[in-house]
Amino acid sequence: MTKIYDPCQLGVSEDAIAQRAYELWCERGCPDGGDGRQDWDAAVAELTAAAQQATSRRGPLLRLFSRLRQRAAM
């Protein structure tokens, strides 16, 4: 079973998804027909993966800042 991510939770806006989906459609030669779901899903997957990667790289730094804030509050 694949895990489904909500792009909005990762800070990916619908505008960003729409822009990337349009770019993907253009890269495919602007084919006629279809409802654009293929490009939309590919854009969601691509942008979600990029957002997850960016979040995972910031993880240790965010934990450090959280600990520092907790110590400062004491």
C-alpha positions as CSV (number, residue, x, y, z in Angstrom):
1,M,0.0,0.0,0.0
2,T,1.4,3.4,-1.0
3,K,1.4,6.2,1.5
4,I,-0.6,9.2,0.2
5,Y,0.7,12.6,1.3
6,D,-1.4,15.8,1.4
7,P,0.7,18.3,-0.4
8,C,-0.9,21.2,1.5
9,Q,0.6,19.8,4.8
10,L,4.1,20.1,3.2
11,G,3.5,23.7,2.1
12,V,2.9,22.9,-1.6
13,S,0.2,25.2,-2.9
14,E,-2.3,24.3,-5.6
15,D,-0.9,27.2,-7.7
16,A,2.5,25.6,-7.6
17,I,1.0,22.2,-8.5
18,A,-1.0,23.8,-11.4
19,Q,2.1,25.6,-12.7
20,R,4.2,22.4,-12.6
21,A,1.4,20.3,-14.2
22,Y,1.2,22.8,-17.0
23,E,5.0,22.7,-17.5
24,L,4.8,18.9,-17.7
25,W,2.0,19.0,-20.2
26,C,4.0,21.4,-22.3
27,E,7.1,19.1,-22.1
28,R,4.9,16.2,-23.4
29,G,4.1,18.3,-26.5
30,C,0.7,19.7,-25.4
31,P,-1.3,16.6,-26.4
32,D,-5.0,16.9,-27.0
33,G,-7.5,14.9,-25.0
34,G,-7.4,13.7,-21.4
35,D,-8.3,15.6,-18.3
36,G,-4.7,16.5,-17.3
37,R,-4.8,14.1,-14.3
38,Q,-1.6,12.4,-15.4
39,D,0.3,15.7,-15.3
40,W,-1.4,16.9,-12.1
41,D,-0.5,13.6,-10.3
42,A,3.1,13.8,-11.6
43,A,3.3,17.4,-10.4
44,V,2.0,16.5,-6.9
45,A,4.4,13.6,-6.6
46,E,7.4,15.7,-7.7
47,L,6.6,18.7,-5.6
48,T,5.7,16.6,-2.5
49,A,9.0,14.7,-2.8
50,A,10.9,17.9,-3.0
51,A,9.1,19.4,0.0
52,Q,9.7,16.2,2.0
53,Q,13.4,16.2,1.1
54,A,13.7,19.9,2.1
55,T,11.9,19.2,5.4
56,S,14.0,16.1,6.2
57,R,17.2,18.1,5.7
58,R,16.0,20.8,8.1
59,G,14.9,18.3,10.7
60,P,18.1,18.3,12.9
61,L,18.3,22.1,12.8
62,L,14.6,22.5,13.8
63,R,15.1,20.1,16.7
64,L,18.2,22.1,17.8
65,F,16.2,25.4,17.7
66,S,13.3,23.7,19.6
67,R,15.7,22.6,22.4
68,L,17.3,26.1,22.5
69,R,13.8,27.7,22.8
70,Q,12.9,25.3,25.6
71,R,16.1,26.1,27.5
72,A,15.6,29.8,27.1
73,A,12.1,29.5,28.5
74,M,13.3,28.0,31.7
